[in-house]
Amino acid sequence: MHRYANPTRFLRIANAVLPWSTGVMVLAFAVGLSYALVFSPPDYQQSETVRIMYVHVPSAWMGLFVYTCMAIASGVALIWRHPVADLAARCSAPVGAVFTFICLVSGALWGKPMWGTWWVWDARLTSMLVLLFLYLGYMALAGAFDDRQRGAKAAAVLALVGWVNIPIIKFSVDWWNTLHQPASVNPVGESGIAIDGSMLIPLFAMAIAFKAYYVTTLLLGIRREIAAAKVRSLRLAEVQG
Amino acid sequence: MTRKKRRLYFVGLGMLALGGATALVLTAIGDNLLYFYSPTDLTEREVAPGQRFRLGGLVEEGSVEKDGETVRFVVTDLVHTIPVTFTGILPDLFREGQGVVTEGQLGPDGLFTAASVLAKHDENYMPPEVADSLKESGYWEEGLEGAEAAVRSTGGAEQTSH
């Protein structure tokens, strides 16, 4: 019974948070998309192509953010054997993988008209591709064992080990010459924010929308996994009983 | 309780060791991760004649000469310069004062023959009106700093700042 105490409490919190995160998501998407597509100005050099940024950059942030959440959840699951933490890490992986994929595809579509190439093997692009493979590897490993516990353990170790790639992605544009330009939004760096205020509205609105989407799908995913675990244990009890 | 602590230390030490190992590996292979060399890099390293490599920097103001399909321009990192010739289609963002990454080889006469030219832009984004008013009010220096960041590499641009 003690094992179910935490999931029960989690479900209560999740059900209270879900309407709010959904509301924030819808609102931020409405504001973000309308500014991104219509109300924000074109760029002085890239003109209308700059609108790709409002999908590309928040997706990249999501790729790094979700992976960090997944690594923390994996660490908590590994050390404290917290059952909800393992579910959180498992449910994060597909979300992060999709946003990393969106980042890579939108970046290619942006690179062709602006840089003159779909893809180059520079440090930033390559490390981002490695991130996608880490997500895919995590998902494959987490599902590869008949014994869920063993799969969880192996995948958690992979998530933690793979986290070393996150600072490499972030600082690749500062440490090495890359075709990709340095960060435009870098509050702690010397460059600060190199984007005009009128373009920051859609950028941050889309970033909030993506984060709210993550919270919503994560809560729904964990809720689904808890329900699935209950079904499994009921079936087991039926067979044994 | 002690088991949890032991696992905590194990994971913590593992992450530290992994981080240290990664840092060492990255430092060791550092130069191979450079996507391009700046003109200043080329003064410091030997490049065999005919060896293909990528050269990056800014297109020097007033250096672009077009002759049919062939274009000649000078790549600079504000310290050293290298003349480049290229035959083919340039990316839309190619212009004087903009970042560029070219791939090709250096001839014995010091002329770099590029097989491909990619545009490298900086991290500044703004509407055209803001760019115009910045230029009018003389605050465009910030934009130039961004351009310097585009060629920021092994100290090329830093040397000019002091």
Boltz contact constraints between the chains, C-beta under 6 A:
constraints:
  - contact:
      token1: [A, 41]
      token2: [B, 127]
      max_distance: 6.0
  - contact:
      token1: [A, 43]
      token2: [B, 125]
      max_distance: 6.0
  - contact:
      token1: [A, 44]
      token2: [B, 126]
      max_distance: 6.0
  - contact:
      token1: [A, 44]
      token2: [B, 128]
      max_distance: 6.0
  - contact:
      token1: [A, 44]
      token2: [B, 131]
      max_distance: 6.0
  - contact:
      token1: [A, 75]
      token2: [B, 11]
      max_distance: 6.0
  - contact:
      token1: [A, 79]
      token2: [B, 7]
      max_distance: 6.0
  - contact:
      token1: [A, 79]
      token2: [B, 8]
      max_distance: 6.0
  - contact:
      token1: [A, 79]
      token2: [B, 11]
      max_distance: 6.0
  - contact:
      token1: [A, 114]
      token2: [B, 93]
      max_distance: 6.0
  - contact:
      token1: [A, 115]
      token2: [B, 118]
      max_distance: 6.0
  - contact:
      token1: [A, 115]
      token2: [B, 119]
      max_distance: 6.0
  - contact:
      token1: [A, 116]
      token2: [B, 91]
      max_distance: 6.0
  - contact:
      token1: [A, 116]
      token2: [B, 118]
      max_distance: 6.0
  - contact:
      token1: [A, 116]
      token2: [B, 119]
      max_distance: 6.0
  - contact:
      token1: [A, 117]
      token2: [B, 118]
      max_distance: 6.0
  - contact:
      token1: [A, 122]
      token2: [B, 35]
      max_distance: 6.0
  - contact:
      token1: [A, 123]
      token2: [B, 33]
      max_distance: 6.0
  - contact:
      token1: [A, 164]
      token2: [B, 18]
      max_distance: 6.0
  - contact:
      token1: [A, 164]
      token2: [B, 22]
      max_distance: 6.0
  - contact:
      token1: [A, 176]
      token2: [B, 33]
      max_distance: 6.0
  - contact:
      token1: [A, 176]
      token2: [B, 34]
      max_distance: 6.0
  - contact:
      token1: [A, 177]
      token2: [B, 34]
      max_distance: 6.0
  - contact:
      token1: [A, 177]
      token2: [B, 35]
      max_distance: 6.0
  - contact:
      token1: [A, 177]
      token2: [B, 36]
      max_distance: 6.0
  - contact:
      token1: [A, 177]
      token2: [B, 153]
      max_distance: 6.0
  - contact:
      token1: [A, 178]
      token2: [B, 35]
      max_distance: 6.0
  - contact:
      token1: [A, 179]
      token2: [B, 35]
      max_distance: 6.0
  - contact:
      token1: [A, 179]
      token2: [B, 101]
      max_distance: 6.0
  - contact:
      token1: [A, 179]
      token2: [B, 120]
      max_distance: 6.0
  - contact:
      token1: [A, 181]
      token2: [B, 121]
      max_distance: 6.0
  - contact:
      token1: [A, 181]
      token2: [B, 122]
      max_distance: 6.0
  - contact:
      token1: [A, 181]
      token2: [B, 123]
      max_distance: 6.0
  - contact:
      token1: [A, 182]
      token2: [B, 123]
      max_distance: 6.0
  - contact:
      token1: [A, 182]
      token2: [B, 149]
      max_distance: 6.0
  - contact:
      token1: [A, 184]
      token2: [B, 123]
      max_distance: 6.0
  - contact:
      token1: [A, 194]
      token2: [B, 123]
      max_distance: 6.0
  - contact:
      token1: [A, 194]
      token2: [B, 124]
      max_distance: 6.0
  - contact:
      token1: [A, 195]
      token2: [B, 125]
      max_distance: 6.0
  - contact:
      token1: [A, 196]
      token2: [B, 126]
      max_distance: 6.0
  - contact:
      token1: [A, 196]
      token2: [B, 130]
      max_distance: 6.0
  - contact:
      token1: [A, 199]
      token2: [B, 125]
      max_distance: 6.0
